[in-house]
């Protein structure tokens, strides 16, 4: 009477094992990305027609505060700002600002949502929409 | 009881499969209706062009409130501070112990919290003759098992009001060398 039940249980266990044996070691996360390097850079980066690095960094901090972030770190020499937003979830973001040429500034943002990298263009578009409003400048895509 | 246990075990792989789903909320990185309100709540403008003095007065107030300095960058007008404090609330402990006693489980309640603050100053006005100070608070809460039980931004208007009252006093004292 118990035979079909045992059989189903065994089948279930076997399929569960198969499900998990394909899993990778958690160490593979160290250098893991899902998107190509070029695609990531293009969705995370914009170019602004300004040469003022300090003002760009200050605007980045103001935008982050507008979006509900608390700033973690900032460095004007390196041109970076990191911040965290907590709202039941956690979003961590780093903004990097560096001169691109004589007239332009290159701004890159990369973020993670809880335990995952954000590799979807939409959140970055939203961030840069808020950022360009605060900069009073248009954000150009990188060519 | 046996059936309940079986259902529970059958559900585990599905939970494991689906826990990775669910992306970033739509408004996490965009401005919304509350943005302007929050900005007003979190910002005060002082009639001084001396940004570094305002920053050091702010650091003094945060120290008065028991915060420790984590990070500072005067060229960008930034101070980041935090403090670890008790988060135990008698009501929550009582309720949790009662529920645990009735259900025969372990009581879970909040025990510690980390409060984080970032404060940013920036020159405003036509010639940068005034200084704006914007401060944002957030906290992370842990329960008695050391697990994160809550993380939130702190947006109580009273809290900001009180902070800026203290800061106004400090800016005045600093200006008069007290």
Interface residues (C-beta under 8 A of the other chain):
Chain A: X12 X16 X19 X54 X57 X58 X61 X62 X65 X66 X67 X68 X69 X70 X71 X72 X73 X74 X75 X76 X81 X83 X84 X85 X86 X87 X88 X89 X90 X91 X111 X113 X116 X118 X120 X123 X124 X126 X127 X129 X130 X133
Chain B: X10 X13 X17 X20 X23 X24 X25 X28 X29 X30 X31 X35 X38 X39 X42 X70 X71 X73 X75 X76 X77 X78 X80 X116 X117 X118 X120 X122 X134 X136 X137 X138 X139 X140 X150 X151 X152 X153
